[in-house]
Every structure is written in C-alpha cells, then in structure tokens.
C-alpha cells in the first residue's frame, strides 16, 4: 500500500480524478480525519472537506509508478 496527499479543490478536479482512477482495477481510499471513503465514489468524495489536502491510500503492490503518473495533476 502507498499513501500520498492529493488536492481536490474544485468540482472539475473531482470528476477528472475519479475518471483517472477508475481505469485501474485497484482499491483507492480517501482518508480525512476519521473518515475513510472509496475514492471511486463521487458522492463519497463530496462528503469530505475538500478545502485542504486529503490522504489517498493506494492498495497496490506493483504498477505504482503508472498510477502516480496518472495522479500527477492532483498530488500536493
């Protein structure tokens, strides 16, 4: 598992982020305080405080570089 911080401070960024990670068959969780949300759920993401960076847990053993390349626009 790899954890990175991302910023999703606009509606368009949330939509493009979900589109980017749904192309991967791995599990992604967004962690904000005590809340853990499925990162592929747009409704779940909008339930979080998007004004500050959020931790993204990527449940993967390999292909990390490919995933991080796709996430580059959102990384803090």
Wavefront OBJ file of the C-alpha trace (Angstrom):
o trace
v 0.000 0.000 0.000
v 1.185 3.526 -0.807
v -0.206 6.734 0.669
v 0.046 10.164 -0.973
v -1.584 13.547 -0.369
v -3.855 14.992 -3.036
v -5.832 18.179 -3.506
v -9.345 18.113 -4.970
v -10.383 21.749 -4.590
v -12.864 22.009 -7.477
v -15.751 20.035 -8.932
v -13.898 19.539 -12.223
v -10.855 18.167 -10.384
v -13.036 15.661 -8.512
v -14.650 14.441 -11.751
v -11.343 14.100 -13.609
v -9.727 12.414 -10.557
v -12.469 9.755 -10.400
v -12.195 9.199 -14.164
v -8.409 8.797 -13.834
v -8.501 6.192 -11.057
v -11.419 4.137 -12.372
v -9.159 2.927 -15.200
v -7.212 0.940 -12.573
v -8.555 -2.265 -11.009
v -7.047 -1.492 -7.590
v -8.729 -0.154 -4.465
v -8.264 3.510 -3.583
v -9.348 5.038 -0.258
v -9.509 8.706 0.687
v -8.742 9.361 4.349
v -9.782 12.617 6.004
v -9.613 12.575 9.782
v -11.553 9.523 10.926
v -13.435 9.132 7.645
v -12.375 6.585 5.032
v -14.161 6.905 1.678
v -13.944 4.828 -1.513
v -12.021 7.172 -3.835
v -14.025 5.952 -6.858
v -17.248 7.321 -5.330
v -18.003 10.885 -6.425
v -20.737 11.238 -3.803
v -18.379 9.977 -1.116
v -15.694 12.477 -2.110
v -18.142 15.373 -1.886
v -18.934 14.359 1.717
v -15.333 15.259 2.680
v -13.804 18.656 3.465
v -12.145 19.426 0.121
v -10.630 22.747 1.232
v -7.473 21.011 2.468
v -5.307 18.136 1.169
v -6.604 14.579 1.636
v -4.641 11.340 2.082
v -5.071 8.815 -0.723
v -4.290 5.181 0.135
v -3.469 3.123 -2.950
v -3.832 -0.619 -2.308
v -1.313 -1.943 -4.824
v 1.934 -3.895 -4.766
v 3.192 -3.039 -8.268
v 2.354 -0.538 -11.051
v 2.772 2.288 -8.518
v 4.707 4.455 -10.999
v 1.935 4.208 -13.591
v -0.696 5.188 -11.019
v 1.370 8.111 -9.685
v 1.849 9.373 -13.249
v -1.950 9.409 -13.723
v -2.372 11.187 -10.361
v 0.292 13.851 -11.009
v -2.210 16.754 -11.502
v -3.709 16.077 -8.039
v -0.605 15.432 -5.929
v 0.303 18.020 -3.317
l 1 2 3 4 5 6 7 8 9 10 11 12 13 14 15 16 17 18 19 20 21 22 23 24 25 26 27 28 29 30 31 32 33 34 35 36 37 38 39 40 41 42 43 44 45 46 47 48 49 50 51 52 53 54 55 56 57 58 59 60 61 62 63 64 65 66 67 68 69 70 71 72 73 74 75 76
